[in-house]
Amino acid sequence: RVEPFSCGRSGGREGITAYMITWIGLCAGEIWRHLDTHEGQASLETLFSKIEAPRETILMAVGWLAREGYVLMKGNNLSACTLVLGNLSQIK
């Protein structure tokens, strides 16, 4: 379970930013584990239902994984796309 982000955390802006990055990273790990144990693919809707985190956090984590080249999105419609484990060399 990914714990929700709290704006009331102490440590100033830097502390909040570090906490948020860690929180998104933990969610990215949950997504990675789900994909790894489900034949390397899942729809966003499946991730929303299986990962205990707000939709916005899941989307940020997916973006992080995609930016790093760890997942690819198949499909043109965000609500109907499928995430697959991959790397940047597979993008054409």
N, C-alpha and C positions, 0 to 999 in steps of 0.2 A: 504494500500500500504506500502510495506517495502522499506524504503529508502536505496539506494546503499551505500556500504562501501566506504569511502574516505580515501586514504592513506595520504592525506594532513591534517588530523585533528591534532590540537595541543594537547599537553599533553604528548608527548614522547611515548615510546613503551607501557607503562602501560595504557596510555589513549587510544591508538589505540586498544589494546587487549580488554579493557573493552567495548569499543564501538562495536567491532566486536562481542563479546559475547552477548551484548544486541541486536544487529541487528539480529543475528541468533536466539536468543530467541523470538524476535518479529515474525520472520518468522515461528518458531515452533508453536507459538500461532495461526497464520493464518491457518496453516495446521490442527491443532487441531480443530479449529472452522469449517473448511470445512468438516472434517470427521464427526464432531458432527452433522452437519446439512445435511449430505448426507448418512444416514443409517450406519455410522461408517466405510465406506470404500471408497477408490478411487484409481485409478491407478496413477502411477507417471506422466504419460503423462497428465492426467487430472489436477494434481497439477501444472505442468509446465504451462498449459494454463490458469488456474484460479487464480493463486497467482502471484501478480505483484512483482516478485523478480527474480534475476538471477538464472538459473538452479543450479549453484554451491552452492548458498545459500540455496536453497530448499533441496538439497541433504545433506548439513551439518545439516540443521534443522531436516530432517528425521533421520539422524544418531543420533542426540541428543535424539530425542523422542524414538528411538529404544533402545538406550543404557540405558535410564531411564525406559524402559519397558512399555511405553505408547502406542506404536504402534508395530505391527508385520507385517512382509512382507510375503505375500503368493506368491509362484511361484519361479521358478529357474532362470528366465531370468529377469535381471534388467529392461529392457525396457517394459516387459509385466507383471511385478509383481503388486500386489494390496496391498495397505496398509490398515490395519484394526486396529481399536481401540482395545487394549488388555492389558494384563499384563504378567509378566514373568511366572506366574504359568500356563499359557496356552501353553508354549513352551514345546514340548515333545522331 
